[in-house]
């Protein structure tokens, strides 16, 4: 029986999969733009405020956490204090994943 959730940064054979920061940021931009009616992906910088600027709401917050955990194969609660303040920009989302999970 396989787990629904693989360990952070590991492929199915256990080898580490490098995280391409720009590709990861673009995936987040696309997700954010799909959830927000106020902004397009091309308008979102890595430091654009997502929740405090009103681009995303509390429902989108839950969806964002689930998306990040599935897409990057991490359990956010294991690496940061998960709340809207700690996930308020692409930079804030990706930094702990890159630092704590050993991605280059």
C-alpha positions in Angstrom: 0.0 0.0 0.0 1.5 3.3 -1.0 1.1 6.5 1.0 -1.1 9.2 -0.6 1.7 11.6 0.2 5.4 11.1 -0.7 8.2 12.4 1.5 9.3 15.9 0.6 11.7 16.2 -2.3 11.9 12.5 -3.0 11.0 10.5 -6.1 9.2 7.2 -5.8 12.6 5.4 -5.5 13.7 7.7 -2.7 16.1 9.8 -4.7 16.0 13.6 -4.2 14.3 15.5 -6.9 15.7 19.1 -7.4 13.2 21.9 -7.2 13.4 24.4 -10.0 12.5 27.7 -8.1 11.4 29.5 -11.2 9.1 26.7 -12.4 7.8 26.3 -8.9 7.1 30.1 -8.8 5.3 29.9 -12.1 3.1 27.0 -10.9 2.1 29.1 -7.9 1.4 32.2 -10.1 -0.9 30.1 -12.3 -2.7 28.7 -9.3 -3.1 32.1 -7.7 -4.4 33.7 -10.9 -6.9 30.9 -11.3 -8.2 31.5 -7.8 -8.2 35.3 -7.9 -10.4 37.4 -10.2 -8.3 40.4 -9.5 -4.9 39.5 -11.1 -3.3 37.6 -14.0 -0.3 35.3 -13.6 1.9 37.7 -15.4 1.1 40.5 -12.9 2.2 38.4 -9.8 5.8 39.0 -8.6 7.5 36.8 -6.1 6.9 39.4 -3.4 3.3 40.3 -4.3 1.1 40.1 -1.2 -1.6 37.5 -1.7 -3.8 37.7 1.4 -3.0 41.0 3.0 -3.7 42.7 -0.4 -6.9 40.9 -0.9 -5.9 38.9 -3.9 -6.9 35.6 -2.2 -9.4 34.8 0.5 -9.7 32.3 3.3 -11.1 29.6 1.0 -8.3 30.1 -1.4 -5.9 29.8 1.6 -7.1 26.3 2.3 -6.8 25.4 -1.4 -3.3 26.9 -1.6 -2.1 24.8 1.3 -3.4 21.7 -0.2 -2.0 22.6 -3.6 1.5 23.3 -2.3 1.6 20.1 -0.2 0.6 18.0 -3.2 2.6 19.8 -5.8 5.9 20.0 -3.9 5.4 16.9 -1.8 5.8 18.6 1.6 3.9 18.9 4.8 3.9 22.6 5.4 3.2 22.3 9.1 6.5 20.3 9.5 8.6 23.2 8.2 6.7 26.5 9.1 3.9 27.9 11.2 1.2 27.7 8.6 -1.1 30.7 8.4 -2.0 33.5 6.0 0.8 35.7 7.2 3.4 33.0 6.6 2.1 32.2 3.1 1.4 35.8 2.0 3.7 35.7 -1.1 5.3 33.3 -3.5 8.7 34.0 -1.9 7.3 33.2 1.6 5.9 29.9 0.3 9.0 28.7 -1.5 11.7 29.9 0.8 11.0 27.3 3.6 10.5 24.5 1.1 13.8 25.2 -0.5 15.7 25.8 2.8 14.2 23.0 5.0 13.7 20.3 2.5 17.2 20.5 1.1 16.2 21.5 -2.4 18.9 23.5 -4.3 
